Amino acid sequence: MPIAGWKKLCLFFYTLVLLPCFAYTESPSLDLGTFNFYLSPKILEEGSITDMGLGYAYTETLSGEIRFRNTKIAKNEELAGTADSLNAVNETIYEFFLFPVEYQFLNKQGFKIAAGAGLYYEYDKLGEKGFFNMPSLETLNPPRERVNSYTNDFTMHLLGPLLEGRIGYSAEWFSVGFSGGVIPVFFLNSTQKTGIVPLLDPHYAEHSQKTWGSPHFYLSLDTTIFKYINLTLLYDYIRLKYQFIDFDENLDWITPDRNTVIQSFRIETSALLPCGGDFNIQAGYGYTFDSTRLDSAAAISGNRQYVILAVKKTGK
């Protein structure tokens, strides 16, 4: 069918709105006595990611922390599967990692082991607007207009319990840290309005849903070599059954259930420039390999690169 290529719009939608960057590495931080603060901006080709965090030490072994991430995406690109098209994308994601309690099991001779429990919340707002020119639409019976406009507005709230653990070792010229977190189950509430004019009648469709997903987990390996070279590997995984707006071969709006698996693998490398004490200016480069799979269909990838600028604490 000439229309079949437009099914890829749904995969494009998933790649944008259901791939939050959960992975968390050893915090670039500023030690202010019982308080701990960090700020780490990352510059993408099409936007930015800013990480912030504030921690408080109740005792030598008990602490609490809140982390915040703001992701902004703004870009123009082709619609998936259609060369003669243009789509303007604007997306803002807010993520909160709340850890009221973190316990440090070990902090001796450079070794550290800690774990915490808390809550994760995400708010995602996506807006898309564009057009496509598909000559094959004129061959349908009855013929359709070849040039159509496309809009998509999406809002999502995601909430779930969060468990995280860390283990690491640091010395004067070398450090390594491994951390992992899991949201065993999460609640998702979303609304979506999509339009394709004049191809579909009615021109617009709206859909809202409340559903559950499980699991979502993330892993990271953070290494500092020769004191001034940093290498970080990060992995994310999320699985859920989700409904989204689509249309069938009769050009009628539908909202099918789809089993969705989203994965992301990131590589970051950077230089650490001393700026006094245990603190360093961190400047480097990162690259993300994204993968989105619906049901048993082939996975769709969406890779991107970014620049890292931060202040990093590397002391014991």
C-alpha positions as CSV (number, residue, x, y, z in Angstrom):
1,M,0.0,0.0,0.0
2,P,1.3,3.5,-0.8
3,I,0.1,4.6,2.7
4,A,2.2,1.9,4.5
5,G,5.2,4.2,4.9
6,W,3.2,6.4,7.1
7,K,3.1,3.7,9.8
8,K,6.7,4.7,10.6
9,L,5.3,8.0,12.0
10,C,4.3,6.0,15.1
11,L,7.9,4.7,15.6
12,F,9.2,8.2,15.2
13,F,6.7,9.3,17.9
14,Y,7.9,6.6,20.3
15,T,11.6,7.5,19.8
16,L,10.9,11.1,20.8
17,V,8.6,10.8,23.8
18,L,9.3,7.5,25.5
19,L,13.1,7.6,25.8
20,P,14.0,9.6,28.9
21,C,17.7,9.6,29.8
22,F,17.5,7.8,33.2
23,A,21.2,6.8,33.3
24,Y,23.1,8.4,36.2
25,T,26.8,8.5,36.8
26,E,28.9,9.4,39.8
27,S,27.8,13.0,40.5
28,P,30.0,16.0,39.5
29,S,29.7,17.6,42.9
30,L,30.6,20.5,45.1
31,D,31.0,19.5,48.8
32,L,29.6,22.2,51.1
33,G,29.9,20.4,54.5
34,T,26.7,18.5,55.1
35,F,25.4,19.7,51.7
36,N,26.4,18.4,48.3
37,F,25.6,20.1,45.0
38,Y,26.3,19.5,41.3
39,L,25.5,21.0,37.9
40,S,26.3,19.2,34.6
41,P,25.0,20.6,31.3
42,K,25.3,18.6,28.0
43,I,25.0,20.3,24.6
44,L,23.2,18.2,22.0
45,E,23.2,18.8,18.2
46,E,19.5,19.7,18.5
47,G,19.1,20.8,22.1
48,S,20.5,20.4,25.6
49,I,20.4,18.2,28.8
50,T,21.0,19.9,32.2
51,D,21.5,17.7,35.3
52,M,21.4,19.2,38.8
53,G,21.4,17.7,42.2
54,L,21.4,18.6,45.9
55,G,22.3,16.2,48.7
56,Y,22.2,16.4,52.5
57,A,24.1,14.2,55.0
58,Y,22.0,13.4,58.0
59,T,24.8,11.3,59.6
60,E,28.1,9.7,58.4
61,T,26.1,6.8,56.9
62,L,22.6,8.3,56.2
63,S,21.9,11.0,53.6
64,G,19.2,12.2,51.2
65,E,19.3,13.6,47.7
66,I,17.1,15.1,45.0
67,R,18.2,15.1,41.4
68,F,16.7,17.0,38.5
69,R,17.1,16.7,34.7
70,N,15.8,19.1,32.1
71,T,16.0,18.0,28.4
72,K,15.1,20.3,25.5
73,I,14.9,19.2,21.9
74,A,14.2,21.6,19.0
75,K,14.9,20.4,15.4
76,N,13.6,20.3,11.8
77,E,13.7,17.0,10.0
78,E,12.0,14.7,7.5
79,L,9.0,12.6,8.5
80,A,10.0,8.9,8.7
81,G,9.7,7.2,5.4
82,T,8.8,10.3,3.3
83,A,11.6,12.2,1.6
84,D,9.6,15.2,0.5
85,S,8.5,16.3,4.0
86,L,9.4,18.6,6.9
87,N,8.6,18.3,10.5
88,A,9.4,20.8,13.3
89,V,9.8,19.2,16.7
90,N,9.8,20.9,20.1
91,E,10.0,18.8,23.2
92,T,10.7,19.5,26.9
93,I,11.2,16.8,29.5
94,Y,11.5,17.3,33.3
95,E,12.7,14.4,35.4
96,F,12.9,14.3,39.2
97,F,14.8,11.6,41.2
98,L,13.9,11.9,44.9
99,F,15.9,9.9,47.4
100,P,14.8,10.8,51.0
101,V,17.0,8.0,52.4
102,E,20.4,6.7,51.1
103,Y,22.5,4.4,53.3
104,Q,26.3,4.0,53.0
105,F,27.3,0.5,53.9
106,L,31.0,1.0,53.4
107,N,33.4,3.9,53.1
108,K,36.9,2.6,53.9
109,Q,40.3,2.6,52.1
110,G,38.9,4.1,48.9
111,F,36.0,1.6,48.7
112,K,32.4,2.8,48.8
113,I,29.1,0.9,48.8
114,A,25.7,2.7,49.1
115,A,22.0,2.2,48.3
116,G,18.9,4.3,48.3
117,A,15.2,4.2,47.8
118,G,12.9,6.9,46.5
119,L,10.5,8.1,43.8
120,Y,10.9,9.0,40.1
121,Y,8.6,11.5,38.3
122,E,8.7,12.6,34.6
123,Y,6.8,15.2,32.7
124,D,7.0,15.3,28.9
125,K,5.6,17.9,26.5
126,L,6.0,17.3,22.8
127,G,4.8,19.4,19.9
128,E,5.2,18.5,16.2
129,K,4.1,20.4,13.1
130,G,4.9,19.8,9.4
131,F,3.8,18.7,6.0
132,F,4.4,15.9,3.5
133,N,4.1,15.5,-0.3
134,M,3.2,11.9,-1.3
135,P,2.4,11.6,-5.1
136,S,1.2,8.0,-4.6
137,L,-1.9,9.3,-2.7
138,E,-3.2,10.5,-6.1
139,T,-3.4,6.9,-7.3
140,L,-5.9,5.8,-4.6
141,N,-9.5,5.2,-5.3
142,P,-10.8,7.8,-4.8
143,P,-7.7,10.0,-5.3
144,R,-6.4,12.0,-2.4
145,E,-4.5,15.2,-2.1
146,R,-0.8,14.6,-2.4
147,V,0.2,17.5,0.0
148,N,-1.0,17.2,3.6
149,S,-0.2,18.9,6.9
150,Y,0.7,17.0,10.0
151,T,0.5,17.9,13.7
152,N,1.0,16.0,16.9
153,D,0.6,17.3,20.5
154,F,1.5,14.9,23.3
155,T,1.7,15.3,27.1
156,M,2.8,12.5,29.5
157,H,3.2,12.1,33.3
158,L,5.2,9.1,34.6
159,L,5.6,8.1,38.2
160,G,7.1,5.1,40.0
161,P,9.2,3.9,43.0
162,L,13.0,4.0,42.5
163,L,15.7,1.8,43.9
164,E,19.4,2.5,43.3
165,G,22.7,1.1,44.4
166,R,26.4,2.2,43.9
167,I,29.8,0.6,44.4
168,G,33.1,2.2,43.7
169,Y,36.8,2.5,44.4
170,S,39.0,5.6,44.2
171,A,42.7,6.2,44.5
172,E,45.0,9.1,43.6
173,W,45.4,8.2,39.9
174,F,42.5,5.9,39.3
175,S,38.8,5.5,40.2
176,V,36.0,3.3,39.1
177,G,32.3,3.4,40.0
178,F,29.3,1.2,39.1
179,S,25.7,2.2,39.7
180,G,22.4,0.8,38.8
181,G,18.8,1.8,39.4
182,V,15.4,0.2,38.8
183,I,11.8,1.3,38.6
184,P,10.1,-2.0,39.1
185,V,6.7,-0.7,38.1
186,F,5.5,2.7,36.9
187,F,2.2,4.5,36.3
188,L,1.8,6.5,33.0
189,N,-0.9,9.1,32.2
190,S,-0.9,10.6,28.7
191,T,-3.0,12.7,26.3
192,Q,-2.4,13.0,22.5
193,K,-4.0,14.9,19.7
194,T,-2.9,14.2,16.1
195,G,-4.0,15.6,12.8
196,I,-3.4,14.9,9.1
197,V,-5.2,17.4,6.9
198,P,-6.9,16.8,4.4
199,L,-6.0,13.1,4.1
200,L,-8.1,11.8,7.0
201,D,-11.7,12.5,7.9
202,P,-12.2,13.6,10.6
203,H,-8.9,15.5,10.3
204,Y,-8.0,15.2,14.0
205,A,-8.0,12.4,16.6
206,E,-7.6,12.6,20.3
207,H,-6.8,9.9,22.8
208,S,-5.9,9.7,26.5
209,Q,-4.9,6.8,28.7
210,K,-3.8,5.6,32.1
211,T,-1.6,2.5,32.1
212,W,1.2,0.7,33.9
213,G,4.6,-0.5,32.7
214,S,7.4,-2.6,34.0
215,P,10.3,-2.6,34.3
216,H,12.6,0.3,33.7
217,F,16.3,0.1,34.8
218,Y,19.6,1.8,34.1
219,L,23.3,1.0,34.6
220,S,26.4,3.0,34.4
221,L,30.2,2.4,34.6
222,D,32.3,5.5,35.4
223,T,36.1,5.3,35.2
224,T,38.9,7.9,35.7
225,I,42.3,6.8,34.3
226,F,45.6,8.5,35.1
227,K,43.6,11.1,37.0
228,Y,42.8,13.3,34.0
229,I,40.9,11.0,31.6
230,N,37.3,10.0,32.2
231,L,35.3,7.2,30.4
232,T,31.6,6.5,31.1
233,L,29.3,3.8,29.7
234,L,25.6,4.0,30.3
235,Y,22.6,1.7,29.4
236,D,18.9,2.2,29.7
237,Y,16.0,-0.2,29.2
238,I,12.2,0.3,29.4
239,R,9.3,-2.0,28.5
240,L,5.5,-1.3,28.4
241,K,2.3,-1.9,26.5
242,Y,1.0,1.4,25.1
243,Q,-1.7,2.8,22.9
244,F,-1.0,5.5,20.3
245,I,-3.0,7.2,17.6
246,D,-2.6,5.5,14.1
247,F,-4.8,4.9,11.1
248,D,-5.6,1.7,9.2
249,E,-5.7,0.8,5.5
250,N,-9.2,2.4,5.2
251,L,-7.8,5.7,6.5
252,D,-9.7,5.5,9.7
253,W,-8.2,6.5,13.0
254,I,-7.4,3.7,15.4
255,T,-5.6,3.3,18.8
256,P,-3.9,-0.1,18.8
257,D,-2.1,-1.7,21.8
258,R,1.6,-2.2,21.1
259,N,4.3,-3.9,23.2
260,T,7.2,-1.5,23.3
261,V,10.9,-2.0,24.2
262,I,13.1,1.0,24.3
263,Q,16.9,0.8,24.8
264,S,19.7,3.3,24.9
265,F,23.5,2.8,25.1
266,R,25.8,5.8,25.7
267,I,29.5,6.3,25.5
268,E,31.1,9.4,27.1
269,T,34.8,10.4,27.1
270,S,36.2,13.6,28.5
271,A,39.3,15.3,29.9
272,L,39.5,16.4,33.6
273,L,41.3,19.7,34.0
274,P,42.3,20.5,37.7
275,C,40.8,23.6,39.2
276,G,41.9,23.1,42.9
277,G,41.6,20.4,45.5
278,D,39.6,17.3,44.3
279,F,37.6,19.3,41.7
280,N,38.1,19.3,38.0
281,I,36.5,20.9,35.0
282,Q,35.1,18.1,32.8
283,A,35.0,18.7,29.0
284,G,34.3,15.9,26.6
285,Y,32.1,14.2,24.0
286,G,29.2,11.7,24.1
287,Y,27.4,9.5,21.7
288,T,24.0,7.8,22.1
289,F,22.8,4.6,20.3
290,D,18.9,4.5,20.7
291,S,16.7,1.6,19.8
292,T,12.9,1.4,19.7
293,R,11.0,-1.8,18.9
294,L,7.2,-2.3,18.5
295,D,5.9,-5.8,18.9
296,S,8.0,-8.1,16.7
297,A,8.9,-5.4,14.1
298,A,12.5,-4.5,13.4
299,A,14.0,-2.0,15.8
300,I,14.3,1.6,14.7
301,S,17.5,3.5,15.7
302,G,17.9,7.2,16.4
303,N,21.6,8.0,17.3
304,R,22.9,11.4,18.4
305,Q,26.0,13.1,19.8
306,Y,26.6,15.8,22.4
307,V,29.2,17.9,24.2
308,I,29.9,17.5,28.0
309,L,30.7,20.5,30.2
310,A,30.7,20.0,34.0
311,V,32.6,20.3,37.3
312,K,33.6,16.8,38.6
313,K,34.9,15.7,42.0
314,T,37.4,12.9,41.7
315,G,38.9,12.8,45.2
316,K,38.6,9.9,47.7
